Amino acid sequence: MNDEQIMLEALKLSLRGSGYVNPNPRVGAVIVSDGEIIGRGWHREFGAPHAEVEAINNAGRDSFEGATLFTNLEPCSFEGKTPPCASLIAEKKFSKVVIGMIDPNPEVSGKGVEILEESGIEVVQGVLEDECQWVNRFFVKFISTGLPYVMVKAAQSLDGCIATARGESKWISGEESRNRTQAMRAEVDAVLVGKHTVSIDRPGLTVRDVKGRSPKRIIFDSNLSLPLGISPLEESDRSNTIICCNKVSHNSRKAETLGVAGITVLPVPCNENGKIEISSALLELSEKCGITSIMVEGGAEIFSSFAEAGVIDELHLFIAPIVMGKGQSTFGQLDTGSLKSALKYDIKSFTRSGDDIHLVMIRNETGQEE
């Protein structure tokens, strides 16, 4: 096995912590001695031992002279919920450490490598760095900007409709695409929809049919017009729901009733038209609720607002082989004014998802500005 193959193993291990380690990064570790893997580990949940510690414990040795540790992220150098991993690695006398990417956290960045090198350990950096950056894109965005990573997911027809003219949308995509959506939900901190999607579709916004925990549910309802008895507000797990509203509505009796029911009501800035200011709301969700990643699931008004604000980092389209004709366009309320001003995304991948096509695109940094 070469370094890239072993780093791929570390990356696969890191994904086992998806949804459970936030706001920490997803990290996997592999220990190799005499050409054989002797230890594996991953960060299982926030506050639990880090991947390097898990791999060391899994190997069951006291000393690792001659051994190499592979990890997709630079070992930490400070004591937080757990002791610093870089110091433990040095103490265990590893001969070499192979790192996928340097930790973007200013408290760590480069300092873990420094500890290792000062202890006489050979350090190799940048193995499968692009792949490592992708696995921890949520963490990189949050730690670098203080804002949550924003994914948009939409199921649409070939002609770009997410619903018929009468609002019918179940089901545009097939079962496999819906299962992929469930798996994506399990990775993020929260899913977000507008009040119209709630009133029409009554979505549960939970993880079902696949393994993983359900994320928080965020609803944009500036005037708190949704009744308490509507899904998902009537569900028992109301503590997992956040409603973003304007400041006037936040001081109302309705907000007090929602709060007593266990729902978090978060006041956010709104514009002169009474619409929620997307960028400001994202900052409030980050600072007040600890949200580091969001998957936006509709509807057209919300999709258009997020696109217009220029905050979409990643776009997932599940395209079904149907044509609706007159229907509700995915971004139908967005008006860029000209082809030159059209928002641009780079295609990352496209795969078949049952009868659908799953198209993944990422933000084109040169093609749009916040």
C-alpha positions as MATLAB code, in Angstrom:
seq = 'MNDEQIMLEALKLSLRGSGYVNPNPRVGAVIVSDGEIIGRGWHREFGAPHAEVEAINNAGRDSFEGATLFTNLEPCSFEGKTPPCASLIAEKKFSKVVIGMIDPNPEVSGKGVEILEESGIEVVQGVLEDECQWVNRFFVKFISTGLPYVMVKAAQSLDGCIATARGESKWISGEESRNRTQAMRAEVDAVLVGKHTVSIDRPGLTVRDVKGRSPKRIIFDSNLSLPLGISPLEESDRSNTIICCNKVSHNSRKAETLGVAGITVLPVPCNENGKIEISSALLELSEKCGITSIMVEGGAEIFSSFAEAGVIDELHLFIAPIVMGKGQSTFGQLDTGSLKSALKYDIKSFTRSGDDIHLVMIRNETGQEE';
ca = [
       0.000    0.000    0.000;
       1.216    3.500   -0.810;
       0.553    6.718    1.136;
      -2.482    7.662   -0.968;
      -4.172    4.304   -0.425;
      -3.695    4.471    3.328;
      -4.910    8.085    3.435;
      -8.050    6.964    1.608;
      -8.609    4.474    4.417;
      -8.244    7.297    6.960;
     -10.775    9.381    5.022;
     -13.280    6.515    4.945;
     -12.913    6.146    8.696;
     -13.408    9.891    9.209;
     -16.831    9.757    7.548;
     -18.118    7.482   10.311;
     -18.244   10.551   12.535;
     -20.512   12.453   10.133;
     -23.152   14.416   11.982;
     -21.861   13.469   15.419;
     -18.592   15.411   15.737;
     -19.835   18.886   14.753;
     -18.574   21.548   15.190;
     -15.333   19.575   15.184;
     -13.847   18.217   11.939;
     -14.233   14.650   10.691;
     -10.950   12.828   11.298;
      -9.728    9.287   10.730;
      -6.366    7.764   11.614;
      -4.469    4.668   10.517;
      -1.260    3.249   12.027;
       1.120    1.242    9.859;
       4.097   -0.843   11.045;
       6.278   -3.044    8.842;
       3.893   -2.493    5.929;
       0.815   -3.691    7.836;
      -2.082   -1.733    9.321;
      -2.042   -2.307   13.080;
      -4.493    0.349   14.256;
      -7.528    2.273   13.058;
      -9.590    5.001   14.652;
     -11.954    7.906   14.019;
     -13.457   10.748   15.990;
     -16.807    9.278   16.992;
     -18.587   12.246   18.556;
     -18.010   15.712   19.975;
     -16.065   15.484   23.234;
     -14.971   11.874   22.635;
     -11.305   10.839   22.119;
      -9.829   11.996   18.842;
      -9.065    9.683   15.929;
      -5.363    9.420   16.741;
      -6.114    8.308   20.314;
      -8.645    5.760   19.050;
      -6.098    4.331   16.594;
      -3.399    4.120   19.280;
      -5.777    2.329   21.645;
      -6.895    0.041   18.823;
      -3.278   -0.966   18.111;
      -2.768   -1.958   21.739;
       0.903   -0.946   22.003;
       2.817    1.228   24.452;
       5.525    2.303   21.995;
       5.357    2.907   18.253;
       9.007    3.206   17.279;
       9.313    2.585   13.551;
       5.559    3.022   13.004;
       3.796    5.623   10.825;
       0.551    7.359   11.691;
      -1.719    8.577    8.875;
      -4.382   11.197    9.547;
      -6.416   13.385    7.210;
      -6.045   16.449    9.468;
      -3.094   17.873   11.391;
      -3.065   16.532   14.977;
      -4.270   19.104   17.498;
      -1.773   20.987   19.622;
      -3.932   22.378   22.439;
      -6.016   20.944   25.239;
      -9.760   21.333   24.750;
     -12.298   18.607   25.442;
      -9.401   16.141   25.083;
      -5.580   16.345   25.572;
      -3.418   17.464   22.604;
      -2.895   14.624   20.120;
       0.443   15.927   18.806;
       2.024   15.593   22.253;
       0.645   12.063   22.677;
       2.031   11.028   19.272;
       5.455   12.375   20.256;
       5.247   10.580   23.599;
       4.471    7.282   21.851;
       7.661    7.681   19.756;
       6.185    7.389   16.276;
       8.829    7.610   13.574;
       6.665    9.275   10.956;
       3.328   11.078   10.602;
       1.575   11.559    7.254;
      -0.966   14.406    7.203;
      -3.609   15.153    4.595;
      -4.123   18.845    5.378;
      -3.069   21.479    7.900;
      -5.760   22.444   10.405;
      -7.236   25.860    9.417;
      -8.045   26.570   13.072;
      -5.645   29.394   14.093;
      -5.187   27.732   17.493;
      -3.701   24.684   15.785;
      -2.539   25.619   12.288;
       1.058   24.438   11.931;
       1.589   24.068   15.667;
       0.827   20.360   15.689;
       3.427   19.804   12.965;
       5.906   21.893   14.950;
       5.478   19.725   18.045;
       6.001   16.564   15.990;
       9.090   17.837   14.179;
      10.658   19.171   17.372;
      10.286   15.650   18.770;
      12.285   14.240   15.862;
       9.300   12.792   14.003;
       9.332   12.911   10.207;
       6.249   14.734    8.937;
       4.830   14.434    5.420;
       2.101   16.914    4.469;
      -0.455   17.308    1.682;
      -1.260   13.679    0.826;
      -4.669   13.729   -0.957;
      -5.072   17.295    0.249;
      -7.986   18.125   -2.083;
      -9.922   15.072   -0.905;
      -9.191   15.961    2.723;
     -10.363   19.552    2.175;
     -13.626   18.242    0.687;
     -14.359   15.902    3.596;
     -13.994   18.793    6.029;
     -15.451   21.581    3.897;
     -18.077   22.350    6.580;
     -15.383   22.804    9.216;
     -13.076   24.813    6.937;
     -15.839   27.292    6.040;
     -17.017   27.693    9.629;
     -13.596   28.051   11.259;
     -12.418   30.456    8.541;
     -15.468   32.745    8.326;
     -17.680   32.066   11.339;
     -20.523   31.254    8.928;
     -22.219   27.916    8.288;
     -21.556   25.965    5.089;
     -24.664   26.147    2.907;
     -25.895   23.281    0.726;
     -29.014   23.553   -1.408;
     -30.866   20.387   -2.405;
     -33.712   20.342   -4.895;
     -35.605   17.618   -6.741;
     -36.703   18.952  -10.109;
     -37.973   17.987  -13.537;
     -35.966   18.166  -16.761;
     -37.398   21.619  -17.373;
     -36.379   22.881  -13.937;
     -39.629   22.659  -11.964;
     -39.862   21.641   -8.297;
     -43.659   21.526   -8.314;
     -46.617   21.758  -10.674;
     -48.442   25.052  -11.125;
     -50.886   23.819   -8.451;
     -48.088   23.011   -6.010;
     -47.941   19.217   -6.359;
     -44.396   17.950   -5.682;
     -44.622   14.440   -4.174;
     -42.767   12.682   -5.541;
     -40.673   14.210   -8.322;
     -37.554   12.202   -7.502;
     -37.354    8.446   -6.990;
     -36.726    6.349   -3.899;
     -32.936    6.194   -4.297;
     -32.733    9.975   -4.582;
     -34.867   10.365   -1.468;
     -32.577    7.972    0.409;
     -29.562    9.994   -0.699;
     -31.292   13.068    0.667;
     -31.771   11.313    4.013;
     -28.049   10.490    4.124;
     -27.171   14.109    3.325;
     -29.425   15.312    6.142;
     -27.539   13.095    8.574;
     -24.285   14.925    7.748;
     -25.391   18.508    8.409;
     -26.262   20.418   11.551;
     -29.603   21.611   10.224;
     -32.085   21.501    7.346;
     -33.886   24.694    6.382;
     -37.213   25.388    4.689;
     -39.582   28.302    4.276;
     -43.033   28.609    5.812;
     -44.754   27.919    2.483;
     -43.025   24.535    2.186;
     -44.152   23.694    5.711;
     -47.758   24.726    5.102;
     -48.034   22.855    1.776;
     -45.824   19.757    2.189;
     -45.902   19.293    5.995;
     -42.339   17.860    5.930;
     -40.946   15.953    8.896;
     -37.362   16.950    7.972;
     -35.970   13.942    9.839;
     -33.596   11.136    8.913;
     -35.446    7.960    8.048;
     -34.628    4.723    6.224;
     -30.871    5.327    6.562;
     -28.520    5.262    9.532;
     -27.803    8.601   11.180;
     -29.131   11.230   13.524;
     -31.735   13.813   12.555;
     -30.444   17.384   12.207;
     -32.068   20.476   13.652;
     -34.955   21.928   11.664;
     -34.873   25.614   10.727;
     -38.002   27.343    9.446;
     -38.027   30.859    8.007;
     -41.336   32.388    9.171;
     -40.779   36.118    9.565;
     -44.265   36.855   10.954;
     -44.747   33.596   12.898;
     -47.808   32.798   10.803;
     -47.553   28.997   11.019;
     -49.900   27.324   13.531;
     -48.386   25.268   16.328;
     -50.319   22.179   15.254;
     -48.676   21.852   11.843;
     -45.854   19.398   11.066;
     -43.074   19.564   12.111;
     -44.201   21.924   14.899;
     -46.651   19.416   16.354;
     -44.018   16.705   16.760;
     -42.753   15.682   20.191;
     -39.157   16.672   19.439;
     -39.871   20.378   19.293;
     -36.549   21.180   20.954;
     -34.922   20.266   17.641;
     -36.745   23.080   15.804;
     -35.660   26.693   15.257;
     -37.965   29.346   13.802;
     -36.369   32.517   12.431;
     -38.649   35.562   12.593;
     -38.533   39.348   12.693;
     -37.867   41.174   15.944;
     -41.442   42.414   16.356;
     -42.859   38.888   16.097;
     -40.199   37.665   18.522;
     -41.764   39.866   21.203;
     -45.271   38.536   20.598;
     -47.433   36.154   22.618;
     -47.128   33.645   19.756;
     -43.364   33.556   20.205;
     -43.816   33.021   23.926;
     -46.195   30.109   23.251;
     -43.712   28.524   20.838;
     -40.925   28.919   23.378;
     -42.974   27.286   26.123;
     -43.599   24.382   23.705;
     -39.835   23.903   23.431;
     -39.221   25.541   20.065;
     -36.351   28.006   19.701;
     -37.590   31.320   18.278;
     -34.681   33.316   16.875;
     -35.064   36.995   15.948;
     -33.146   37.913   12.784;
     -32.836   41.100   10.702;
     -35.356   41.595    7.887;
     -35.270   43.943    4.906;
     -37.704   46.740    4.049;
     -39.990   44.216    2.346;
     -40.231   42.147    5.493;
     -38.082   39.343    4.079;
     -35.381   37.735    6.195;
     -31.872   38.960    5.382;
     -30.121   35.726    4.531;
     -26.513   36.598    5.382;
     -27.497   38.126    8.725;
     -29.687   35.145    9.563;
     -26.818   32.739    8.837;
     -24.572   34.673   11.213;
     -27.234   34.597   13.938;
     -27.736   30.860   13.472;
     -23.998   30.346   13.797;
     -23.438   32.577   16.815;
     -26.651   31.909   18.754;
     -27.397   28.281   17.838;
     -23.962   26.840   16.972;
     -25.019   25.868   13.436;
     -21.984   25.100   11.245;
     -23.695   23.514    8.217;
     -27.148   23.837    6.672;
     -28.979   22.008    3.902;
     -31.647   24.209    2.337;
     -34.579   22.128    1.072;
     -37.067   24.652   -0.244;
     -39.099   26.087   -1.581;
     -38.637   28.301   -4.639;
     -38.710   31.569   -2.673;
     -36.074   30.306   -0.249;
     -33.907   28.860   -3.032;
     -34.069   32.160   -4.904;
     -33.285   34.205   -1.791;
     -30.222   32.138   -0.951;
     -29.011   32.306   -4.562;
     -29.532   36.065   -4.696;
     -27.592   36.487   -1.447;
     -24.667   34.595   -3.017;
     -24.265   32.242   -0.057;
     -24.735   28.835   -1.703;
     -21.526   26.811   -1.325;
     -22.845   23.554   -2.777;
     -25.828   22.715   -4.953;
     -27.424   19.275   -5.307;
     -30.011   18.787   -8.055;
     -31.875   15.501   -8.363;
     -33.171   15.705  -11.927;
     -36.079   13.399  -12.754;
     -36.782   12.317  -16.372;
     -40.091   14.173  -16.561;
     -41.310   17.399  -18.159;
     -43.878   19.521  -16.296;
     -44.346   22.475  -18.599;
     -46.102   25.135  -16.550;
     -44.751   24.662  -13.049;
     -42.831   26.283  -10.220;
     -39.208   26.861  -11.219;
     -36.454   25.993   -8.727;
     -35.054   29.521   -8.830;
     -38.102   31.123  -10.407;
     -38.108   34.157   -8.135;
     -34.487   35.059   -8.892;
     -33.899   37.779  -11.496;
     -30.235   38.296  -12.350;
     -31.133   40.736  -15.114;
     -28.734   39.465  -17.751;
     -26.824   36.399  -18.879;
     -23.603   38.100  -17.815;
     -24.942   38.398  -14.269;
     -26.145   34.787  -14.081;
     -24.847   32.900  -11.055;
     -22.157   30.381  -11.920;
     -21.373   26.994  -10.377;
     -18.728   24.392  -11.155;
     -19.804   20.796  -11.726;
     -18.165   18.480   -9.205;
     -19.924   15.235  -10.085;
     -22.952   13.698  -11.743;
     -24.179   10.180  -11.077;
     -27.249    8.115  -11.772;
     -29.632    7.884   -8.824;
     -32.212    5.282   -9.749;
     -34.039    6.827  -12.694;
     -32.774   10.313  -11.751;
     -29.508   12.182  -12.264;
     -27.768   13.519   -9.151;
     -25.833   16.640  -10.148;
     -23.449   18.162   -7.589;
     -22.088   21.666   -8.111;
     -19.926   23.952   -6.027;
     -19.672   27.683   -5.763;
     -17.660   29.375   -8.533;
     -15.635   31.885   -6.527;
     -14.881   34.017   -9.593;
     -18.456   34.028  -10.816;
     -20.318   35.509   -7.836;
     -19.723   37.736   -4.873;
     -21.387   37.962   -1.515;
];
